[in-house]
Amino acid sequence: MEKEEMEAGSKCIKCQNGRVALMTTMVGCATLDNEPYEEGVNEGDNETIQLQDYISLSIHACDNCGYVYWSHIED
């Protein structure tokens, strides 16, 4: 299902209470999850790893319900 493009400041179409906000972060480490892809399949080992380079993550998401409209990862 393709998500609808929403600009920052637009009213959230899911909860009708929040506004869409542009959020950005830089990620330098990550915690491996036991089940990130399929239930019952152990893909990770729950350890924290240090990434070689930072990854920039940007999303447009509702500031009330957290619904994500758009995301972009730049490495």
Phi, psi and omega in degrees: 000125181278133180279148180282137176289129178228138177274153175303136181095346179289152176288138180294129180277347180276307184259345179065006181248326185266178176239151178283128181240146173272122180237135179228152177206160173247128182251127180241346176214164183212153175256124179285132182264146177297324185224066183282341186242311183227136177298133178086354178252121184272098182266337184238187181227018176060023177261156175271133179244150175262127179280152180295318179229158176290148175246132178265125180241126177235138177220153165255116183218155179290133179282356179255303185260347178083004180300129182265123178268326187205144175217152180215131177244129179237125179249000000 
